[in-house]
Amino acid sequence: MTMRFVASICLALGLLAAPSASAQSIEDMAGQMVMVGFSGTSLDDAGVRAVRDQVSRGEIGGVMYLRTNVESLEAVRAINRALVSARPWLPPFIALDQEGGQIERLTSAVGFGEIPSARSVARGTPDEARSVYGALAAELAGQGFNLNFGPVVDLDLNPDNPIIARYQRAFGDDPEAVSALAAAFVEGHHAAGVATALKHFPGHGSSRDDSHEGFVDITGLWQPLELEPYRALIDADLVDMVMVAHLFNAEIQRGDADQLPASLSQAWIEDVLRDDLGFDGVVITDDLEMGAIRSRFDLHDTIVRAVEAGVDILLFSNTAEYDPALGAEISQILVAEAEADPAFADRVAQSYARIIALKRSVGILP
């Protein structure tokens, strides 16, 4: 009997309350905004126990895998079952980057079926891509994952780009072709009950630098056509999440003396993504421990700026200085700010409502 079936029965009998923004504490709502990486490869590891306990207490709403967390598929399945059972009425997002090609967390070394890079997939048709990504998503779901950080909808505009072009992560440089292949990725995942996240908004394909390393200025490089895949997929109602990158553009962020990255910028998230493109779903950051953020902002400042900019989920890989209690600390900062500032509390409630709506729409919640 699956956990989803058990939860459905409990809901029908009134044994579990369906989550709603109006009925939840600020602690419960804030916790859903936190997604962290962890240490360990088995249920017995302290890092795995730590994130399971944080899920159980409602301090985090999502967990992210890295390749270092994968020793065997059997162990992965056991960890994921434990994460879901920790809070069965509100399971966490269990996420990874499984794009294909060189960007993957599950590999053939542990018996997982690998797929080609986006550049290679783009040599075929959207129907062929849908088949490739549908098979991938079914395999991910079988391991207990419910969120894949993809598709990449960056346009392959700079052949010397160190983070997109170098690893063949883009479907191409034509927005229409990229949109069609990205739609196939999303549809394939939805058929398996796996959520997706378009990335890396507003477009990393034209950059000269890597936001993993430090500040990335795309002023004069970025082109408005880099928004077209987002526009097309939003209009087609095929966007679960948008992952926002750590990129600065003075032409869009006029008057931004702090030179905030897009992940901390209202100009990008509220004005462009929400207002201009019409996206009302979940916004997640790229890893907030990348050099572009960590070199300029402390933990508290990062969290507050991101939420005030319109972010719904704060993603921390927990790799810079591993801290098993990081998820709880982030949640505590969110709660303290919400208790001190009604406007911040409203932001938290809005994010919670979006997250719950997404978890329901992809079947994570009954």
Secondary structure, 3 states (H helix, E strand, C coil): CCHHHHHHHHHHCCCCCCCCHHHCCHHHHHHCCEEEECCCCCCCCHHHHHHHHHHHHCCCCEEECCHHHCCCHHHHHHHHHHHHHHCCCCCCEEEECCCECCECCCCHHHCCCCCCCHHHHCCCCHHHHHHHHHHHHHHHHHHCCCEECCCECCCCCCCCCCCCHHHCCCCCCCHHHHHHHHHHHHHHHHHCCCEEEEEEECCCCCCCCCCCCCCCECCCCCCHHHHHHHHHHHHCCCCCEEEECCCECCCCCCCCCCCCCHHHCHHHHHHHHHHHCCCCCEEEECCCCCHHHHCCCCHHHHHHHHHHHCCCEEEECCCCCCCCCHHHHHHHHHHHHHHHCHHHHHHHHHHHHHHHHHHHHCCCCC
